[in-house]
């Protein structure tokens, strides 16, 4: 058993590592100033600052470091230069009479001279006094740099968040004010993008019951119940392609109706008991997650989800029908129908899964496989109306189809 498991894990890891390669049309600029077309591996930012993987027309891959190139870039996308920070590739954001560059969480503004902007929190020396707070000296420098054209420069920088989006917009506004030509990189990528869609499929839901009572007071309940039912829902995905085309925040609303049943025969001292339990639920689930997508291949793009789910049971009915047969007299006693136990109105849990998504002309479609584990009741203790020594846990596995409009 161990060898097949190790082989399976090794194959999965090999696939994930190879799937990370994402070569896209681009170019490198040599130290002599020559531009050579080819493909560049579209990697995470931290790796892009240190080197680039270049594939030439013959398919040969070469790793270049900052001392070997003047820069590199992707067509209509990110561009990097070595002329700003020695020993590193720095991303170009805007180039004009005022230019903006980025290196991780550091920004550079070039206007006659090069200024390095950092926003740190900690101990700051101001007038020989130690002050705890944000180092906002970059605001004063930026206010001075834009004051020769933009009106109310202090008001524009006061409260300005220290991020790529806001600094890019300010630098662009300055270049427009000056009336000079400028170039904004990644202009074809949106700062924010919302994608809507639907999902539907099959859910296998499970309810596990644990009787922790001293005298097995709930022995009439089965240890587990299972139900397989369809589900359907809507999906909303929120992403910022300008910052990352692999990460997205996803929210969904799903509806499932599930029905469980179980029967149990118990032998007591002088009687034989039979118990029939039914559980009927109608559940609205609100799964929220972070989605990470791998580069798209021929079969599509493999993606992973993980996050929280909030379940609200709009219908929660349980019934218990019991009979007792006395062995000596064969007399049968039928007990009135009653509630088996109380189901929580709302629960919170965690979930994770993966899927594959393929792009078509007007939509993207794919398959998903997910596991949900409800971990905590959100009801107040008096609302739950269930003994502490009766533990009921819910889980489900879903296999679904997802359709997203482009």
N, C-alpha and C positions, 0 to 999 in steps of 0.2 A: 504493500500500500504506500510505503514511504517513497519508493522510487518513482512511481507514476505521478505522485503529488509534487515531488521536487521538479520533475520534468515539466509538469504543467505550469508551476510557478515560474520556472526559468524561461519557458516559452512566452509567458505573459509579459515578464519583465523585458525580454528581448524585443517583443513587439512594441511595447510602450516606448522604449528608448529609440527604436528606429522610427516610430511614428512621430517623434518629436521633430525630426528633420522637416524643414519647410522652405525649400529653395524657391525663391521668386525672382522674376526678372530684375536685374540691377546692373551695377557697374562698380569698378574700382578706379581710383585716380592715383597713378604712380607718383613717386617723388619727382619725376621728370615732367609731370603735368599731363601725361597721356591718359586718356580714358579708355578702359577696356570693358566691353559689354560681356555679360555672362549672367549667372544666377548667384544670389546671396541667400544664405540661410537666415530666415526670419526668426531670430531667437529673442529671448527675454532681454530687457534693457541692460541689466547688469553685465551680461555677456557681451552685448553689442559695444559697450564702452571699452572693452579690453582687447577684442580681436574680431575678425570677420572671417567667415567660411565662404570661399569663392569657388564656384564651379564653372570651369571654362566650357567652350563649345564642344570639347572632346569628352566631357564628363568627368574630368580630373578635378578633385577638390583640394584646395590649398588654404591653409589658415594663415592670414596676414595679421601682423601686429602693428601698433601705431608708428613704430620707427620705420616701417616698410612702405607705408602709403601716406598720401596726402589726405585721402578720404575715401569714402564709399557711400553708396546709397541704393535705394530701391526706386523703381520708376513710379512716379506720382505718389510717393510715400516718404518714409524716413530717409534723411541724409545725415552723414556724419563727417566731421572734419578733425584733423589733428592740429590745427593752427590756433587753438584756444587754450587747451590745457596740455602741457607737455607730458608725453607718455600715455595719453588716453585719446580715444575717439569721443568727441563731444557732439551731441545731436544739434542740428540746425533747426530752429523753429521759425524765425523770421529774419530776413536779410534786407536791409535798406539803409536809409540815413541813420536809423537806429535799429540795431540787430539784437536778436535774442537767441541764446543757446542754453542747452540744458545738459547737466551731468548729474544723474541720479536726483538728489534733492537740492542741488546747487544750480543756480541760474547765473548766466553771464549776460550783461548788457554792454554792447559795443556802440559808443557814440564818441568819436574822436579818441577816446581812451577806453580800455576794457575794465569793467567793474564786475566784481564777484559778489553775488547776493546769496546770503544764507539766513535762515530764520531758525534760531535756536532758542530753546527754553532753558533757563538756568541762572547762574549768578552772572550778572552783567555789571561791569565797572562804569558807573556814570558819575562824573564829577567827584571821583575818589570815594564813591559810596557804593557798597555792594547792594544790588537790588535784584530780587528774584522776579523773573517774568520773561517776556518774549524779547529777543533781540530784534528790535524794529528799526535799526539804523539804516537798513536798506530802503525804508520808506523815505527818509530824508534825502538820500542820494537820488532816488528815482524822482522825487518831487522836483529837485533841482534840474534834472536832465530834461524833464518835459515842460518846464516852466517857460521856455522861450517860444512856445507855440500854443499849447493847450491851456484853455482857461481853467481857473480854479484847480491848479495842480495839487494843492494840499488836500482838497476835498476828494480828488480822484484816488489818491493813494491812502487816505485815512480809512482804515478798516478794510483795505483791499486784501483778500485772502492770498496767501503765498502759495499759488499753484500755477500750473502751466496755462490753464484756460484763461484766467484773469490777467496774467502778465502778457500773454500773447495778444489779447484784445487791446490792452493799453498800448503796447508797442505798435500795433497796426494803426490804432487811432492817431498816434503821433506821426507816423509816416504819411497818413492821409492828410493830416493837418499841414505838414510841410510841403505837400504836393509833389513829393518825389516818388520815383518808382520803388517798389519793394516786392519781395517774394515771400509768400507764406507757404511753408511745407505742410504736407498732409492735409491740404485744403479740401481734398475730395472725401475726407473721412469726417463724419459728423461727431460733434462733441457728445451728443446724446441721441439714442435711438431706441424707440419702443416698438416691439414686435408682438402682435397678437395672434392667437391661434386656438385650436381645440385639441383635446385629447380624449381618447376612449379606449377601453380594453376590458380585461378580465382581472378581478381581484380575488385572491384566496385569503379569506380572513380567518383568524384563529382567536379563540377566547380560552385562556388557561385559568383554571380555578385551583387555588391552594387553600386547604382547610387547616388552619393553625389552631383550631379550638381544642381544648383539653380533652373533650369526650367525643370528638368527631361529630359535632352537631350538624355539619353540612354534608354528611356522607351520601345524601340523596342526589348530589350533583356529580356529574362526570368530571374527570380531571381536565378534559379539553373538549372544545366544540369547534367545528370547522364549517365554512360556508364559501361556496364559489359563486360569484355574481358579477354581472357587468357593472362598469362605472363609466361616467362621462364627465367632462369638465371643460373649463376654459383656461387659457394660459396667457400670461403677460410676461415678456422678457424685457429687461432694461439694461442697456449697455452703453459704453462710451468707446466706439471704435477708434477715436482719435488717441485715446490713452491705451487701450488694449482691445484687440479683436478676439481674444480668447476667453476673457472673463465676462460674466453677465450675472445680474441678479434676476431670479425668476420667481414669480408668484403664480399660484394656481388656485382654482376653486373647483372641487370635485364632489360629485354626489354618488352615493352607493346605497342600495337597499340590500340588506343581508338577512338571511333567515337560518337559524341554527336549531338543531334538535338532537336530543340524546335520551337514551333509556338506560336504566340501571336496575339490576336485580340484587337484592340484599337478603341474606339469610340471617334472621335474628334468632333469639333463643327458642321461641315457640311459633314464630310467624315467618312467612316469606313476603317480602315487600317489593313492589315494582314502582318505579318512579319515571315519569315521562316529562322531560323539560323541553320547552321551546323558547327561543329568544328571537325577537323581531326588532331589527334596527333600521333606521333611515339616517344616514350620516352625511353631514356636510364637512368636508375636509378642506383645510386651508394650508397647503404645504408651501413654505418659502425656502429658497435655497440659493446657494452660489453655484453657478455652472462654469466648468472649465472645459474648453474644447481643444482637441488636438487638431493639427493640420488636416485638411480634407484630402482624402484619397479617392480612388475610383469608386469604392463602395460607399463613400460618404465620410463624415467627420465623427470620430468617436468622442463622446463627451461624458463627463461625470458630474453628478449632482450630490449635494449634501446640505442638510439644514434641519429646520424644525417643522413640525406639523401641529396644527390646532384642529381638533375634531369636535364637532358639535352634533349630538344625537337629537335630531328633531322628533324621532320616534324611538321609544325604548321600552318595549313590552316584554315581560318574561312571564311564563306560566308554568305551574307545577301541578301535575295530576298524579295522585298516588293511590295505590291499593295495597291492602294487607290481607293475606290468607292465613288463617289459623290451621296448623297442620292436623291437629287432633279432630276438629269438627269440620274442616274444610269451609268454614264460614268466611265469606269475603266481605271486607269493609272498604267502601270507597269513600275517600276523603274529598271534601269540597275543593274545587280548583282555587289555587292561590298563586301569589307571585313567588317566583323562585328566589330572586334576589334583585336588588336595585342596581340599575346600570347608571353610571355617571352621566350627567348632562353634557359635560365637556371635559376634554383631556388634552394634554400636551405630550409630544413625543419627539423622537429624532428619526431621521430617515436618510437613506443614501441609495444611490443607484448609478446606472450607466446606460448609455444608449448610443445609437448611431443616427446621424442626421445627414440627409443628402439634399443638395440644392437643385431645384428645377427652375423653370422660367419665372413663374409668379409666386412660388411657394417653396418651402422646405418641408420634407416629410421624413419620418423615421420611426424607429422602434425604441422602447424603453423597458428596462427591467429594474424594479425598485423593491426595497424592503423598508417597512415602517414598524417602529416599536413605540407604542404608547407607554409613557413612563410615569405620568403623574395625573391625578384627578385635579381639575380646576374648581370643582364644587367646594362650597364650604362644608365642613364636617357634618353639620346638622342637616344639610341638603342631601348629602350622599346617602344617608339612611341605610348604611350597611355596616355590619359589625367589623371591628378592627381585625378580628382574627379570620375574616374571609377576604382573601386577596384574589382579585380578578384582574388579569392583565390581557391586553389586546395587542395583536400584531397582524400584519398582512403583507403579502407579496403581490405585486401587480405586474402584469405584462400589458403594455399599451402601445397605441399608435399616437404619434404627435404630428400635427400639421400646423405650420407657422406661415403666416402671410409675409411676404417680403416687403 
